[in-house]
Amino acid sequence: MRTVDASVVVPARDEGERIERTLDSLAAQRFDGDLEVIVAASGAKTVRVARAHSVVDRVVVDDRREGPGAARNRGAAVAGGDVLLFTDADTVVPASWVRRHHRHYATPDVVGIGGPLRPLENGLRHRACFRLLSDWWYRACWPVGFVQQPGCNCSVRRTTFEAIGGFDDSLEFLEDTDLSLRLRREGTVAYDHTCPVDTSTRRQERVGYGRLCWTYLVGYLNYVVPGRSPAQGYF
């Protein structure tokens, strides 16, 4: 296993039409340390595009297709970075993204970082809803302990990630929130509002913002009620 300063893991299920933009944004990173990029890919075109891109160090073929958490775990298992960063194959990250995440880990008790999301597509409705639901919501929840690192814009300290067992493979929904809350028991999980990423609005377009908010509310309630789980396929 190659030892590096930071590893980026990208789960990609049938994302052959979109992943190249994500990989291009990772190739443009301004980071002074040693960086590797790992794609946990499923789907022939996705695997082909990932293998052909110069920024990708390793492609893990994810034949079992068990969800984003499981795919992230598979990528993390072969990563060599002291810091693990996660983004998605329909997301574009700014050139400072790795550097901004990585700088927080100079503080020993920091075990995780999350940041806001912005819409990749244009439109006032998208910009307003993302600002409310994917930035201000986090800013309101973080101080009361309800930390929620979004899966497409988060990082973890590798040793802590391994100590808590990574993402819960059984969860296909709220797996990122579950990881965040378990990380919080081990140290500081911080929110960096200056480190946004641009991500696709296709789920919002398909489901609608109202239904999406209701789905998350039900998921949160199922998560906190003993004997319940948000593991069902919501989307």
SEMARVEX-127509 format. One record per residue (C-alpha): residue number from 1; x negated, y, z negated. Coordinates in nm, 2 decimals. Layout:
REM residues N
dodren->NUM; c1->X; c2->Y; c3->Z
...
END
This chain:
REM residues 235
dodren->1; c1->0.00; c2->0.00; c3->0.00
dodren->2; c1->-0.14; c2->0.34; c3->0.10
dodren->3; c1->-0.18; c2->0.59; c3->-0.19
dodren->4; c1->-0.05; c2->0.94; c3->-0.11
dodren->5; c1->0.06; c2->1.25; c3->-0.29
dodren->6; c1->0.42; c2->1.23; c3->-0.16
dodren->7; c1->0.64; c2->0.99; c3->0.03
dodren->8; c1->0.96; c2->1.09; c3->0.22
dodren->9; c1->1.21; c2->0.81; c3->0.26
dodren->10; c1->1.49; c2->0.85; c3->0.52
dodren->11; c1->1.77; c2->0.59; c3->0.53
dodren->12; c1->1.91; c2->0.57; c3->0.88
dodren->13; c1->2.21; c2->0.36; c3->0.98
dodren->14; c1->2.30; c2->0.39; c3->1.35
dodren->15; c1->2.15; c2->0.74; c3->1.37
dodren->16; c1->1.96; c2->0.71; c3->1.70
dodren->17; c1->2.13; c2->1.02; c3->1.83
dodren->18; c1->2.04; c2->1.24; c3->1.53
dodren->19; c1->1.73; c2->1.12; c3->1.36
dodren->20; c1->1.48; c2->1.28; c3->1.59
dodren->21; c1->1.57; c2->1.63; c3->1.46
dodren->22; c1->1.51; c2->1.51; c3->1.11
dodren->23; c1->1.18; c2->1.36; c3->1.20
dodren->24; c1->1.08; c2->1.68; c3->1.39
dodren->25; c1->1.15; c2->1.88; c3->1.07
dodren->26; c1->0.93; c2->1.65; c3->0.87
dodren->27; c1->0.65; c2->1.68; c3->1.12
dodren->28; c1->0.65; c2->2.05; c3->1.07
dodren->29; c1->0.59; c2->2.04; c3->0.69
dodren->30; c1->0.34; c2->2.28; c3->0.54
dodren->31; c1->0.21; c2->2.06; c3->0.26
dodren->32; c1->-0.16; c2->2.05; c3->0.16
dodren->33; c1->-0.14; c2->1.70; c3->0.01
dodren->34; c1->-0.13; c2->1.36; c3->0.18
dodren->35; c1->0.22; c2->1.29; c3->0.30
dodren->36; c1->0.38; c2->0.98; c3->0.45
dodren->37; c1->0.72; c2->0.93; c3->0.61
dodren->38; c1->0.91; c2->0.60; c3->0.58
dodren->39; c1->1.24; c2->0.52; c3->0.76
dodren->40; c1->1.47; c2->0.25; c3->0.64
dodren->41; c1->1.65; c2->0.19; c3->0.97
dodren->42; c1->1.93; c2->-0.02; c3->1.10
dodren->43; c1->2.06; c2->-0.03; c3->1.46
dodren->44; c1->1.84; c2->-0.10; c3->1.76
dodren->45; c1->1.83; c2->0.26; c3->1.89
dodren->46; c1->1.76; c2->0.40; c3->1.55
dodren->47; c1->1.47; c2->0.16; c3->1.49
dodren->48; c1->1.33; c2->0.24; c3->1.84
dodren->49; c1->1.35; c2->0.62; c3->1.79
dodren->50; c1->1.19; c2->0.60; c3->1.45
dodren->51; c1->0.90; c2->0.38; c3->1.56
dodren->52; c1->0.83; c2->0.61; c3->1.86
dodren->53; c1->0.80; c2->0.93; c3->1.65
dodren->54; c1->0.45; c2->1.03; c3->1.55
dodren->55; c1->0.54; c2->1.15; c3->1.20
dodren->56; c1->0.67; c2->0.81; c3->1.09
dodren->57; c1->0.42; c2->0.59; c3->0.91
dodren->58; c1->0.64; c2->0.29; c3->0.86
dodren->59; c1->0.98; c2->0.17; c3->0.96
dodren->60; c1->1.16; c2->-0.08; c3->0.73
dodren->61; c1->1.43; c2->-0.26; c3->0.92
dodren->62; c1->1.74; c2->-0.26; c3->0.70
dodren->63; c1->1.93; c2->-0.56; c3->0.85
dodren->64; c1->2.15; c2->-0.61; c3->0.54
dodren->65; c1->2.31; c2->-0.26; c3->0.58
dodren->66; c1->2.42; c2->-0.25; c3->0.21
dodren->67; c1->2.45; c2->0.12; c3->0.18
dodren->68; c1->2.23; c2->0.43; c3->0.14
dodren->69; c1->2.11; c2->0.35; c3->-0.22
dodren->70; c1->1.99; c2->0.00; c3->-0.11
dodren->71; c1->1.82; c2->0.15; c3->0.20
dodren->72; c1->1.64; c2->0.41; c3->-0.01
dodren->73; c1->1.52; c2->0.14; c3->-0.25
dodren->74; c1->1.38; c2->-0.06; c3->0.04
dodren->75; c1->1.19; c2->0.24; c3->0.16
dodren->76; c1->1.07; c2->0.34; c3->-0.18
dodren->77; c1->0.94; c2->-0.02; c3->-0.24
dodren->78; c1->0.68; c2->0.02; c3->0.03
dodren->79; c1->0.60; c2->0.39; c3->-0.04
dodren->80; c1->0.27; c2->0.49; c3->-0.20
dodren->81; c1->0.35; c2->0.84; c3->-0.31
dodren->82; c1->0.34; c2->0.97; c3->-0.67
dodren->83; c1->0.65; c2->1.17; c3->-0.58
dodren->84; c1->0.93; c2->1.02; c3->-0.37
dodren->85; c1->1.15; c2->1.25; c3->-0.17
dodren->86; c1->1.48; c2->1.15; c3->-0.01
dodren->87; c1->1.67; c2->1.30; c3->0.28
dodren->88; c1->1.91; c2->1.17; c3->0.54
dodren->89; c1->1.89; c2->1.11; c3->0.91
dodren->90; c1->2.15; c2->1.38; c3->0.99
dodren->91; c1->1.96; c2->1.65; c3->0.79
dodren->92; c1->1.70; c2->1.91; c3->0.89
dodren->93; c1->1.46; c2->2.02; c3->0.62
dodren->94; c1->1.26; c2->2.35; c3->0.61
dodren->95; c1->0.89; c2->2.35; c3->0.66
dodren->96; c1->0.84; c2->2.43; c3->0.29
dodren->97; c1->1.06; c2->2.14; c3->0.17
dodren->98; c1->0.80; c2->1.89; c3->0.05
dodren->99; c1->0.58; c2->2.16; c3->-0.10
dodren->100; c1->0.87; c2->2.32; c3->-0.30
dodren->101; c1->0.97; c2->1.98; c3->-0.44
dodren->102; c1->0.62; c2->1.86; c3->-0.51
dodren->103; c1->0.51; c2->2.18; c3->-0.71
dodren->104; c1->0.76; c2->2.10; c3->-0.99
dodren->105; c1->0.58; c2->1.78; c3->-1.08
dodren->106; c1->0.29; c2->1.97; c3->-1.21
dodren->107; c1->0.51; c2->1.99; c3->-1.52
dodren->108; c1->0.47; c2->1.66; c3->-1.70
dodren->109; c1->0.83; c2->1.61; c3->-1.82
dodren->110; c1->0.99; c2->1.68; c3->-1.48
dodren->111; c1->1.12; c2->1.35; c3->-1.34
dodren->112; c1->1.36; c2->1.47; c3->-1.07
dodren->113; c1->1.45; c2->1.77; c3->-0.85
dodren->114; c1->1.76; c2->1.85; c3->-0.66
dodren->115; c1->1.85; c2->2.14; c3->-0.42
dodren->116; c1->2.14; c2->2.29; c3->-0.24
dodren->117; c1->2.29; c2->2.19; c3->0.09
dodren->118; c1->2.38; c2->2.41; c3->0.38
dodren->119; c1->2.59; c2->2.32; c3->0.69
dodren->120; c1->2.39; c2->2.23; c3->1.00
dodren->121; c1->2.68; c2->2.34; c3->1.22
dodren->122; c1->2.79; c2->2.70; c3->1.24
dodren->123; c1->3.12; c2->2.84; c3->1.11
dodren->124; c1->3.23; c2->3.07; c3->0.83
dodren->125; c1->3.45; c2->2.79; c3->0.68
dodren->126; c1->3.16; c2->2.55; c3->0.66
dodren->127; c1->2.92; c2->2.81; c3->0.51
dodren->128; c1->3.17; c2->2.92; c3->0.25
dodren->129; c1->3.27; c2->2.57; c3->0.14
dodren->130; c1->2.91; c2->2.45; c3->0.13
dodren->131; c1->2.81; c2->2.75; c3->-0.08
dodren->132; c1->3.09; c2->2.67; c3->-0.32
dodren->133; c1->3.07; c2->2.29; c3->-0.33
dodren->134; c1->2.70; c2->2.22; c3->-0.26
dodren->135; c1->2.53; c2->2.51; c3->-0.45
dodren->136; c1->2.75; c2->2.69; c3->-0.70
dodren->137; c1->2.90; c2->2.36; c3->-0.82
dodren->138; c1->2.55; c2->2.23; c3->-0.89
dodren->139; c1->2.45; c2->2.56; c3->-1.07
dodren->140; c1->2.76; c2->2.53; c3->-1.29
dodren->141; c1->2.72; c2->2.16; c3->-1.37
dodren->142; c1->2.35; c2->2.14; c3->-1.43
dodren->143; c1->2.34; c2->2.35; c3->-1.75
dodren->144; c1->2.60; c2->2.13; c3->-1.92
dodren->145; c1->2.41; c2->1.81; c3->-1.83
dodren->146; c1->2.61; c2->1.69; c3->-1.53
dodren->147; c1->2.31; c2->1.67; c3->-1.30
dodren->148; c1->2.38; c2->1.56; c3->-0.94
dodren->149; c1->2.08; c2->1.55; c3->-0.71
dodren->150; c1->2.23; c2->1.52; c3->-0.36
dodren->151; c1->2.09; c2->1.22; c3->-0.18
dodren->152; c1->1.98; c2->1.42; c3->0.12
dodren->153; c1->1.79; c2->1.68; c3->-0.09
dodren->154; c1->1.63; c2->1.52; c3->-0.39
dodren->155; c1->1.30; c2->1.39; c3->-0.53
dodren->156; c1->1.18; c2->1.18; c3->-0.82
dodren->157; c1->0.87; c2->1.10; c3->-1.01
dodren->158; c1->0.78; c2->0.75; c3->-0.88
dodren->159; c1->0.69; c2->0.60; c3->-1.22
dodren->160; c1->1.02; c2->0.71; c3->-1.37
dodren->161; c1->1.22; c2->0.59; c3->-1.06
dodren->162; c1->1.06; c2->0.25; c3->-1.10
dodren->163; c1->1.12; c2->0.24; c3->-1.48
dodren->164; c1->1.49; c2->0.29; c3->-1.44
dodren->165; c1->1.53; c2->0.05; c3->-1.15
dodren->166; c1->1.58; c2->0.30; c3->-0.87
dodren->167; c1->1.92; c2->0.35; c3->-0.71
dodren->168; c1->2.20; c2->0.11; c3->-0.81
dodren->169; c1->2.25; c2->-0.11; c3->-0.51
dodren->170; c1->2.60; c2->-0.19; c3->-0.60
dodren->171; c1->2.72; c2->0.17; c3->-0.55
dodren->172; c1->2.80; c2->0.30; c3->-0.20
dodren->173; c1->2.94; c2->0.62; c3->-0.34
dodren->174; c1->2.79; c2->0.85; c3->-0.61
dodren->175; c1->2.47; c2->0.65; c3->-0.61
dodren->176; c1->2.28; c2->0.98; c3->-0.62
dodren->177; c1->2.48; c2->1.11; c3->-0.91
dodren->178; c1->2.43; c2->0.78; c3->-1.10
dodren->179; c1->2.05; c2->0.80; c3->-1.04
dodren->180; c1->2.04; c2->1.16; c3->-1.16
dodren->181; c1->2.22; c2->1.09; c3->-1.48
dodren->182; c1->1.99; c2->0.79; c3->-1.56
dodren->183; c1->1.68; c2->1.00; c3->-1.48
dodren->184; c1->1.80; c2->1.27; c3->-1.71
dodren->185; c1->1.76; c2->1.03; c3->-2.01
dodren->186; c1->1.39; c2->1.00; c3->-1.93
dodren->187; c1->1.30; c2->1.37; c3->-1.88
dodren->188; c1->1.39; c2->1.69; c3->-1.70
dodren->189; c1->1.59; c2->1.69; c3->-1.38
dodren->190; c1->1.58; c2->2.04; c3->-1.24
dodren->191; c1->1.78; c2->2.23; c3->-0.98
dodren->192; c1->1.58; c2->2.44; c3->-0.74
dodren->193; c1->1.82; c2->2.68; c3->-0.56
dodren->194; c1->1.54; c2->2.81; c3->-0.34
dodren->195; c1->1.50; c2->2.47; c3->-0.17
dodren->196; c1->1.80; c2->2.41; c3->0.06
dodren->197; c1->1.84; c2->2.17; c3->0.35
dodren->198; c1->2.07; c2->2.18; c3->0.64
dodren->199; c1->2.30; c2->1.88; c3->0.68
dodren->200; c1->2.57; c2->1.76; c3->0.91
dodren->201; c1->2.93; c2->1.86; c3->0.85
dodren->202; c1->3.07; c2->1.55; c3->1.03
dodren->203; c1->3.21; c2->1.40; c3->0.71
dodren->204; c1->3.38; c2->1.72; c3->0.62
dodren->205; c1->3.52; c2->1.75; c3->0.98
dodren->206; c1->3.65; c2->1.39; c3->0.96
dodren->207; c1->3.79; c2->1.38; c3->0.61
dodren->208; c1->3.86; c2->1.75; c3->0.54
dodren->209; c1->3.74; c2->1.95; c3->0.25
dodren->210; c1->4.05; c2->1.91; c3->0.04
dodren->211; c1->4.05; c2->1.53; c3->0.06
dodren->212; c1->3.68; c2->1.52; c3->0.01
dodren->213; c1->3.71; c2->1.72; c3->-0.31
dodren->214; c1->3.99; c2->1.49; c3->-0.43
dodren->215; c1->3.78; c2->1.18; c3->-0.34
dodren->216; c1->3.49; c2->1.30; c3->-0.54
dodren->217; c1->3.71; c2->1.39; c3->-0.84
dodren->218; c1->3.85; c2->1.04; c3->-0.85
dodren->219; c1->3.50; c2->0.90; c3->-0.81
dodren->220; c1->3.37; c2->1.10; c3->-1.10
dodren->221; c1->3.66; c2->0.98; c3->-1.32
dodren->222; c1->3.60; c2->0.62; c3->-1.22
dodren->223; c1->3.24; c2->0.66; c3->-1.29
dodren->224; c1->3.29; c2->0.79; c3->-1.65
dodren->225; c1->3.58; c2->0.56; c3->-1.75
dodren->226; c1->3.46; c2->0.24; c3->-1.91
dodren->227; c1->3.52; c2->-0.06; c3->-1.69
dodren->228; c1->3.58; c2->0.14; c3->-1.38
dodren->229; c1->3.33; c2->0.20; c3->-1.09
dodren->230; c1->3.31; c2->0.43; c3->-0.78
dodren->231; c1->3.17; c2->0.14; c3->-0.58
dodren->232; c1->3.45; c2->0.11; c3->-0.33
dodren->233; c1->3.40; c2->0.23; c3->0.03
dodren->234; c1->3.55; c2->0.58; c3->0.01
dodren->235; c1->3.43; c2->0.69; c3->0.36
END
